[in-house]
């Protein structure tokens, strides 16, 4: 059988904590290691256009993206300025209309 003692449990907990602290420290010291462990954000939509290569890399299809957009009240790809798959698995979506409202002076016609 296995070791069910308190000492065995404490040793296991200590090893897990040491691994966790070691990984956190290495990620702090090395951007490359951090990207390997945590991943990097992936651009899925830019200016209303799907980025097929990135979707394939993330094993996502058009249907997956449509579901994500509908949950955020968006029904057309062309309404999206940018959609990014974050390293935590969530998708951040910026609507084109949000950009217009953020920078109204940029969109004013000269005059």
Biotite code that builds the C-alpha atoms (Angstrom):
import biotite.structure as struc

atoms = struc.array([
    struc.Atom([0.000, 0.000, 0.000], chain_id="A", res_id=1, res_name="UNK", atom_name="CA", element="C"),
    struc.Atom([0.828, 3.670, -0.135], chain_id="A", res_id=2, res_name="UNK", atom_name="CA", element="C"),
    struc.Atom([2.198, 5.886, 2.604], chain_id="A", res_id=3, res_name="UNK", atom_name="CA", element="C"),
    struc.Atom([-0.837, 7.354, 4.396], chain_id="A", res_id=4, res_name="UNK", atom_name="CA", element="C"),
    struc.Atom([1.113, 8.949, 7.248], chain_id="A", res_id=5, res_name="UNK", atom_name="CA", element="C"),
    struc.Atom([1.001, 12.621, 8.188], chain_id="A", res_id=6, res_name="UNK", atom_name="CA", element="C"),
    struc.Atom([4.729, 12.810, 7.490], chain_id="A", res_id=7, res_name="UNK", atom_name="CA", element="C"),
    struc.Atom([4.212, 11.483, 3.966], chain_id="A", res_id=8, res_name="UNK", atom_name="CA", element="C"),
    struc.Atom([1.492, 14.075, 3.375], chain_id="A", res_id=9, res_name="UNK", atom_name="CA", element="C"),
    struc.Atom([3.683, 16.892, 4.668], chain_id="A", res_id=10, res_name="UNK", atom_name="CA", element="C"),
    struc.Atom([6.585, 15.808, 2.461], chain_id="A", res_id=11, res_name="UNK", atom_name="CA", element="C"),
    struc.Atom([4.298, 15.743, -0.577], chain_id="A", res_id=12, res_name="UNK", atom_name="CA", element="C"),
    struc.Atom([2.827, 19.173, 0.257], chain_id="A", res_id=13, res_name="UNK", atom_name="CA", element="C"),
    struc.Atom([6.338, 20.597, 0.708], chain_id="A", res_id=14, res_name="UNK", atom_name="CA", element="C"),
    struc.Atom([7.472, 19.229, -2.653], chain_id="A", res_id=15, res_name="UNK", atom_name="CA", element="C"),
    struc.Atom([4.405, 20.698, -4.394], chain_id="A", res_id=16, res_name="UNK", atom_name="CA", element="C"),
    struc.Atom([4.973, 24.101, -2.766], chain_id="A", res_id=17, res_name="UNK", atom_name="CA", element="C"),
    struc.Atom([8.665, 24.070, -3.724], chain_id="A", res_id=18, res_name="UNK", atom_name="CA", element="C"),
    struc.Atom([7.792, 23.256, -7.348], chain_id="A", res_id=19, res_name="UNK", atom_name="CA", element="C"),
    struc.Atom([5.211, 26.029, -7.407], chain_id="A", res_id=20, res_name="UNK", atom_name="CA", element="C"),
    struc.Atom([7.595, 28.612, -5.961], chain_id="A", res_id=21, res_name="UNK", atom_name="CA", element="C"),
    struc.Atom([10.393, 27.474, -8.297], chain_id="A", res_id=22, res_name="UNK", atom_name="CA", element="C"),
    struc.Atom([8.177, 27.779, -11.384], chain_id="A", res_id=23, res_name="UNK", atom_name="CA", element="C"),
    struc.Atom([6.935, 31.209, -10.290], chain_id="A", res_id=24, res_name="UNK", atom_name="CA", element="C"),
    struc.Atom([10.502, 32.416, -9.752], chain_id="A", res_id=25, res_name="UNK", atom_name="CA", element="C"),
    struc.Atom([11.714, 31.048, -13.096], chain_id="A", res_id=26, res_name="UNK", atom_name="CA", element="C"),
    struc.Atom([8.740, 32.656, -14.872], chain_id="A", res_id=27, res_name="UNK", atom_name="CA", element="C"),
    struc.Atom([9.553, 35.958, -13.148], chain_id="A", res_id=28, res_name="UNK", atom_name="CA", element="C"),
    struc.Atom([13.203, 35.772, -14.240], chain_id="A", res_id=29, res_name="UNK", atom_name="CA", element="C"),
    struc.Atom([12.644, 34.521, -17.796], chain_id="A", res_id=30, res_name="UNK", atom_name="CA", element="C"),
    struc.Atom([10.029, 35.870, -20.212], chain_id="A", res_id=31, res_name="UNK", atom_name="CA", element="C"),
    struc.Atom([10.638, 32.841, -22.440], chain_id="A", res_id=32, res_name="UNK", atom_name="CA", element="C"),
    struc.Atom([9.916, 30.426, -19.584], chain_id="A", res_id=33, res_name="UNK", atom_name="CA", element="C"),
    struc.Atom([6.833, 32.451, -18.583], chain_id="A", res_id=34, res_name="UNK", atom_name="CA", element="C"),
    struc.Atom([5.477, 32.210, -22.141], chain_id="A", res_id=35, res_name="UNK", atom_name="CA", element="C"),
    struc.Atom([6.175, 28.473, -22.174], chain_id="A", res_id=36, res_name="UNK", atom_name="CA", element="C"),
    struc.Atom([4.344, 27.883, -18.884], chain_id="A", res_id=37, res_name="UNK", atom_name="CA", element="C"),
    struc.Atom([1.507, 30.404, -19.175], chain_id="A", res_id=38, res_name="UNK", atom_name="CA", element="C"),
    struc.Atom([1.135, 30.771, -22.932], chain_id="A", res_id=39, res_name="UNK", atom_name="CA", element="C"),
    struc.Atom([0.738, 33.970, -24.923], chain_id="A", res_id=40, res_name="UNK", atom_name="CA", element="C"),
    struc.Atom([-2.380, 35.737, -26.193], chain_id="A", res_id=41, res_name="UNK", atom_name="CA", element="C"),
    struc.Atom([-3.467, 34.860, -29.744], chain_id="A", res_id=42, res_name="UNK", atom_name="CA", element="C"),
    struc.Atom([-5.193, 37.283, -32.114], chain_id="A", res_id=43, res_name="UNK", atom_name="CA", element="C"),
    struc.Atom([-8.279, 35.573, -33.602], chain_id="A", res_id=44, res_name="UNK", atom_name="CA", element="C"),
    struc.Atom([-10.026, 38.477, -35.360], chain_id="A", res_id=45, res_name="UNK", atom_name="CA", element="C"),
    struc.Atom([-8.513, 41.702, -36.647], chain_id="A", res_id=46, res_name="UNK", atom_name="CA", element="C"),
    struc.Atom([-10.640, 44.432, -38.202], chain_id="A", res_id=47, res_name="UNK", atom_name="CA", element="C"),
    struc.Atom([-13.568, 42.071, -38.755], chain_id="A", res_id=48, res_name="UNK", atom_name="CA", element="C"),
    struc.Atom([-11.494, 39.346, -40.424], chain_id="A", res_id=49, res_name="UNK", atom_name="CA", element="C"),
    struc.Atom([-10.855, 35.906, -38.974], chain_id="A", res_id=50, res_name="UNK", atom_name="CA", element="C"),
    struc.Atom([-7.204, 34.913, -38.731], chain_id="A", res_id=51, res_name="UNK", atom_name="CA", element="C"),
    struc.Atom([-7.476, 31.328, -39.902], chain_id="A", res_id=52, res_name="UNK", atom_name="CA", element="C"),
    struc.Atom([-3.863, 30.379, -39.137], chain_id="A", res_id=53, res_name="UNK", atom_name="CA", element="C"),
    struc.Atom([-4.228, 31.410, -35.483], chain_id="A", res_id=54, res_name="UNK", atom_name="CA", element="C"),
    struc.Atom([-7.621, 29.713, -35.164], chain_id="A", res_id=55, res_name="UNK", atom_name="CA", element="C"),
    struc.Atom([-6.135, 26.453, -36.455], chain_id="A", res_id=56, res_name="UNK", atom_name="CA", element="C"),
    struc.Atom([-3.201, 26.779, -34.048], chain_id="A", res_id=57, res_name="UNK", atom_name="CA", element="C"),
    struc.Atom([-5.674, 27.087, -31.163], chain_id="A", res_id=58, res_name="UNK", atom_name="CA", element="C"),
    struc.Atom([-7.927, 24.308, -32.549], chain_id="A", res_id=59, res_name="UNK", atom_name="CA", element="C"),
    struc.Atom([-10.863, 26.701, -32.951], chain_id="A", res_id=60, res_name="UNK", atom_name="CA", element="C"),
    struc.Atom([-13.298, 27.004, -35.832], chain_id="A", res_id=61, res_name="UNK", atom_name="CA", element="C"),
    struc.Atom([-15.689, 29.672, -37.078], chain_id="A", res_id=62, res_name="UNK", atom_name="CA", element="C"),
    struc.Atom([-18.570, 28.163, -35.084], chain_id="A", res_id=63, res_name="UNK", atom_name="CA", element="C"),
    struc.Atom([-16.573, 28.461, -31.833], chain_id="A", res_id=64, res_name="UNK", atom_name="CA", element="C"),
    struc.Atom([-15.878, 32.130, -32.538], chain_id="A", res_id=65, res_name="UNK", atom_name="CA", element="C"),
    struc.Atom([-19.539, 32.842, -33.376], chain_id="A", res_id=66, res_name="UNK", atom_name="CA", element="C"),
    struc.Atom([-20.624, 31.348, -30.035], chain_id="A", res_id=67, res_name="UNK", atom_name="CA", element="C"),
    struc.Atom([-18.126, 33.508, -28.146], chain_id="A", res_id=68, res_name="UNK", atom_name="CA", element="C"),
    struc.Atom([-19.238, 36.648, -29.984], chain_id="A", res_id=69, res_name="UNK", atom_name="CA", element="C"),
    struc.Atom([-22.961, 35.950, -29.490], chain_id="A", res_id=70, res_name="UNK", atom_name="CA", element="C"),
    struc.Atom([-22.399, 35.654, -25.737], chain_id="A", res_id=71, res_name="UNK", atom_name="CA", element="C"),
    struc.Atom([-21.074, 39.205, -25.896], chain_id="A", res_id=72, res_name="UNK", atom_name="CA", element="C"),
    struc.Atom([-24.000, 40.448, -27.982], chain_id="A", res_id=73, res_name="UNK", atom_name="CA", element="C"),
    struc.Atom([-22.116, 40.565, -31.284], chain_id="A", res_id=74, res_name="UNK", atom_name="CA", element="C"),
    struc.Atom([-23.633, 38.878, -34.337], chain_id="A", res_id=75, res_name="UNK", atom_name="CA", element="C"),
    struc.Atom([-21.316, 39.886, -37.190], chain_id="A", res_id=76, res_name="UNK", atom_name="CA", element="C"),
    struc.Atom([-17.558, 39.452, -37.547], chain_id="A", res_id=77, res_name="UNK", atom_name="CA", element="C"),
    struc.Atom([-17.302, 42.844, -39.249], chain_id="A", res_id=78, res_name="UNK", atom_name="CA", element="C"),
    struc.Atom([-18.440, 44.517, -35.997], chain_id="A", res_id=79, res_name="UNK", atom_name="CA", element="C"),
    struc.Atom([-15.269, 43.293, -34.247], chain_id="A", res_id=80, res_name="UNK", atom_name="CA", element="C"),
    struc.Atom([-12.115, 45.406, -34.166], chain_id="A", res_id=81, res_name="UNK", atom_name="CA", element="C"),
    struc.Atom([-10.164, 42.696, -32.375], chain_id="A", res_id=82, res_name="UNK", atom_name="CA", element="C"),
    struc.Atom([-10.733, 39.372, -30.628], chain_id="A", res_id=83, res_name="UNK", atom_name="CA", element="C"),
    struc.Atom([-7.888, 37.878, -28.597], chain_id="A", res_id=84, res_name="UNK", atom_name="CA", element="C"),
    struc.Atom([-7.676, 34.443, -26.989], chain_id="A", res_id=85, res_name="UNK", atom_name="CA", element="C"),
    struc.Atom([-5.983, 35.263, -23.688], chain_id="A", res_id=86, res_name="UNK", atom_name="CA", element="C"),
    struc.Atom([-3.483, 32.958, -21.999], chain_id="A", res_id=87, res_name="UNK", atom_name="CA", element="C"),
    struc.Atom([-6.096, 32.120, -19.328], chain_id="A", res_id=88, res_name="UNK", atom_name="CA", element="C"),
    struc.Atom([-8.502, 30.777, -21.986], chain_id="A", res_id=89, res_name="UNK", atom_name="CA", element="C"),
    struc.Atom([-10.880, 33.735, -22.030], chain_id="A", res_id=90, res_name="UNK", atom_name="CA", element="C"),
    struc.Atom([-11.540, 35.763, -25.186], chain_id="A", res_id=91, res_name="UNK", atom_name="CA", element="C"),
    struc.Atom([-11.295, 39.558, -25.076], chain_id="A", res_id=92, res_name="UNK", atom_name="CA", element="C"),
    struc.Atom([-13.379, 41.285, -27.741], chain_id="A", res_id=93, res_name="UNK", atom_name="CA", element="C"),
    struc.Atom([-13.184, 44.938, -28.774], chain_id="A", res_id=94, res_name="UNK", atom_name="CA", element="C"),
    struc.Atom([-16.040, 46.213, -30.929], chain_id="A", res_id=95, res_name="UNK", atom_name="CA", element="C"),
    struc.Atom([-15.343, 48.706, -33.686], chain_id="A", res_id=96, res_name="UNK", atom_name="CA", element="C"),
    struc.Atom([-18.057, 50.916, -32.197], chain_id="A", res_id=97, res_name="UNK", atom_name="CA", element="C"),
    struc.Atom([-16.176, 50.981, -28.870], chain_id="A", res_id=98, res_name="UNK", atom_name="CA", element="C"),
    struc.Atom([-13.114, 52.403, -30.613], chain_id="A", res_id=99, res_name="UNK", atom_name="CA", element="C"),
    struc.Atom([-15.196, 55.115, -32.277], chain_id="A", res_id=100, res_name="UNK", atom_name="CA", element="C"),
    struc.Atom([-16.655, 56.174, -28.923], chain_id="A", res_id=101, res_name="UNK", atom_name="CA", element="C"),
    struc.Atom([-13.250, 56.162, -27.224], chain_id="A", res_id=102, res_name="UNK", atom_name="CA", element="C"),
    struc.Atom([-11.636, 58.478, -29.776], chain_id="A", res_id=103, res_name="UNK", atom_name="CA", element="C"),
    struc.Atom([-14.335, 60.704, -31.300], chain_id="A", res_id=104, res_name="UNK", atom_name="CA", element="C"),
    struc.Atom([-11.801, 63.411, -32.263], chain_id="A", res_id=105, res_name="UNK", atom_name="CA", element="C"),
    struc.Atom([-9.877, 60.885, -34.364], chain_id="A", res_id=106, res_name="UNK", atom_name="CA", element="C"),
    struc.Atom([-12.986, 60.144, -36.390], chain_id="A", res_id=107, res_name="UNK", atom_name="CA", element="C"),
    struc.Atom([-14.178, 63.710, -36.932], chain_id="A", res_id=108, res_name="UNK", atom_name="CA", element="C"),
    struc.Atom([-14.043, 64.931, -40.495], chain_id="A", res_id=109, res_name="UNK", atom_name="CA", element="C"),
    struc.Atom([-11.770, 67.914, -41.100], chain_id="A", res_id=110, res_name="UNK", atom_name="CA", element="C"),
    struc.Atom([-13.398, 71.056, -41.523], chain_id="A", res_id=111, res_name="UNK", atom_name="CA", element="C"),
])
